[in-house]
Amino acid sequence: MIGDLFITLGLALLLTIIIEVSVVRILGFKERVFLIVVALASVITNPALNLIITLYFHFTDQLLPLFIVIILEIIIVWIEAFILYSVFKEKYAFKLLLGISLIMNTASYLIGVIIQFYFPNLL
C-alpha cells in the first residue's frame, strides 16, 4: 500500500514536471534556471495535492468533488506563481508569471484527466 502510494505520487510528479516544463518551453522560456524553478515548484506543490486527493479517496472511497479540486488547483497556480516571482521578480512581472502558472497547471491537469480516463489504473 505505502509502496504503491509512493510509486503513484512519484509517477504523477514526474509527469507533471515533464508536462509543465514542456509547456513553459513551448511558451518560449528556455532559460535553464527558469525551467529548474518550474520543476522545483512542482516538487513542492504536486505531492501535496496528489496526497490530499489520494487520502480522500482512500478514506471515503469517493473522488474528491470537482469544485474542491478546482479550488486546490487555483491555490497551486498562485503558489507556483509566487515561487516564480520570488526568483524572477527583477525580470518578469507577476501577472506574466501568474499567466504562465495558469497555463502550465491547466495543461498538466487536463492531461492528467485524459490519462486517468484512458488509463485508469496507471496513476
Salt bridges, closest charged atoms under 4 A:
GLU31 OE1 - LYS91 NZ 2.90
